[in-house]
Amino acid sequence: MALPPLTPSQRAEALEKAKAVRKERGDLMAALKAGTLPLTDLLARQDTVVGKIRVRRVLESLPGIGAVRAGQLLADLGISESRRVQGLGANQRARLLALFPPKE
């Protein structure tokens, strides 16, 4: 499926929108890494900014979780490597949150 041709102003607008979304995702991942954003709050968001993030990237952004451990967790939970947050089922979310309970 070919993309429709865009005018230069439409293209510039789309690029700015994409840039803003990437920045917001980066800020969310940084907050998750720093421990200022709990995983429960991140997974509670129902917008496309969070929904399009791969679950593996979310896990790797958690403090103390690297690429190898994230892969092991995904395998243990039965979550595909390519799964995005918006594609998680209720049981998968519950199992994921059970591994990382909110800190009080």
Helices and strands as residue ranges (DSSP letters): H 8-34, H 39-44, H 48-51, H 55-61, H 67-77, G 85-87, H 90-99
